[in-house]
């Protein structure tokens, strides 16, 4: 038998099991329950309840794949440098998504966007997260490989930003930062 990490964890698991057992019994004993009821699909961005590991390589790097270029059209922007960095991050993410076997769109464990550490930058971030009890609440898909993602992510992106009403396009080039982080909710 595998023992839980703490008394609190044991009690929470016992409570969940008891409630699940009660819910399961009541729905199957109810004559009004339709036979074709289906359960909601599990969220694909959450870890399996039994998977407490959620292990991944962590660190910060620059993408390793060949640089890419993209042209983007925008109506108007408040900050052209911020918009250009955001467009570079989006283009890098799209390229990574095309080069991997997973569909990375709409996943809570991977993000992309601009950064501002004195100057704007572009970044793609993968996050695993645990709540204060140590339960995994966000975890990359087990098929996601950090080293392979680093190798597939462009090292830099050059963006030609065409703004409505501007005579000339704005051009920027950003190295693409890649981070794999473990977060803990307090």
N, C-alpha and C positions, 0 to 999 in steps of 0.2 A: 504494500500500500504506500502511495506517495502522500506525505503529509503536507498540508498547506503551509505557507511561509509564516503565518501569524494567526492568532486566535480570531482577530477581526476578519481576516480573509476566509477562515473556516466558517465563521458565522454567516458571512455574506453568501458564500457558496451554498451553505445549508439552506438559507432563506430562499435563494433563487431556485434550488432544487425542489423545495417544498411548494413554492408558488407555481412552478412549472408543472409539477405533478397534479396540483389542484386544478389548474387551468386545463390540462390535458384531459382529466377525468370529467370535468363539468361539460366540456364541449362534446365529448363522445357520448355522454349519457343523455344529452338533451335531444328529445325527439324533433325539435324544430330546427336543429342545425342542418343546413344543406350539406349534402355529401360532396359537392364540388367546391367547397371552400378551400382556398389555397392560402398558405402563409406568405407573408411579404418576403421578397428575395433579400438575402443578407446583403449588406452594403459591402461592395468589393474593396473599399478602402479601410475597412476595419480588420483587425487581426482576428483569427479564429479564437474563440473563448479559451481553448486549451493551449494556444500558442502564446506562452509568456516570454519567449526568447526575443523575437523581433530583432535579431542580430543583423547588423550591417556595418560595413567599413565606414568610419566617420573621418571627416577632415575637410579641408578646403583646397581647391585646385583651380587651375585654368583648363578649359576644354582643350582637347588634344587633336581634334580633327582639323582638316583644312579650313581656312577662313572662307566665309561666304559673303555675298553681297545681296542686298534686297532694296527695292524701291517701294515706298509707302506713301499713300496720299492721305492727308488729313484736312479737315475744314480749317479750323483755327485752333491754336493751342496757346495756353498761358505761358508756358516755358518750353521753348523749342529744344533745349538741351535735354530736359527731362523726357519729353516726348520721343526724342531720338534714341535715348538710352532704353526706354520702354519698348520701342520698336525693335531694337537690337536683341533684347532679351526674348521677345516674342518670336522673332525669326529663329533664334538659336533653339528655343524650345520646340518649335515646329519641326526643325531639322532633326533634333533628337528623337522626336515622336515618329518621324518617318523612318529613321534608321534602327529603331528597336522593334521587337516582335510584340510588345505590349502597346495598347492604346493608352496613352498617358493623359489624354484630355479628361477633364472633370474628375480628377483624383485629388483627394484632400492632402495626400502625402507628398505631392510635388507641386512646386510653385515657381513662378518666374516673374521678373519685374526689374524696375530700376532701383538703384541704391544711391545714397548720397553721403559719402564720407569726405566731404569737402569738394568733391567733384562727382558728377553723375557717373554711374557705372551700370553694368547689366549683369544679372545673376540668375542662375537656376538653382533651386534648393530642394533637397529631399529631406523629409523629416520623419523620424519615428518619435512617438510621444507616449508617455505613461501618465496616469493620474496620480494623485498623492498616495494612493494605496498600492501603486506599482502595477496596476492593470494597464495593459496596452490599449490605447484609444485610437492611435494612428500608427500604421505600419506599412511600409512599402510592400507591394506585391512580392511574394517570395521569388518570383521569376525575374525581378528587377535586380540587375547586377551593377553595383556602383562603378567598378573598374571599367566595365563595358560601356556604361553611360558616359564616363569621362572620355573614353576613347572616341565615342561617336559625337560628342558635343563639339561644335566648332570652336576653335581657339579665339576667333574674333569675328565680328560681323560689321560690315560697312553698310550703313543705311543712307539712302538718298531720300530725304523727306521732302515731298512736294506739298506745299501748303497753298490752299485756295487764296488767290489774290496776291501771292508773292511772285516777284519777277524771277527770282532764282531759287532753285531748291537748296535746302540745307543738307550738308553731308556730315556724318560723324562715323567714327570707327571705335568700337569698344571691344576690349578683351572680355571674354565670357567667363565669369567666375562660376564655379560649381562647388556647392557645399552639401555634405551629407551630415546631418545633425541629429542628436538625441535630445529631446526636450522633456521636461518634467513639469507638470502642473503643480502649483503649490496650493 
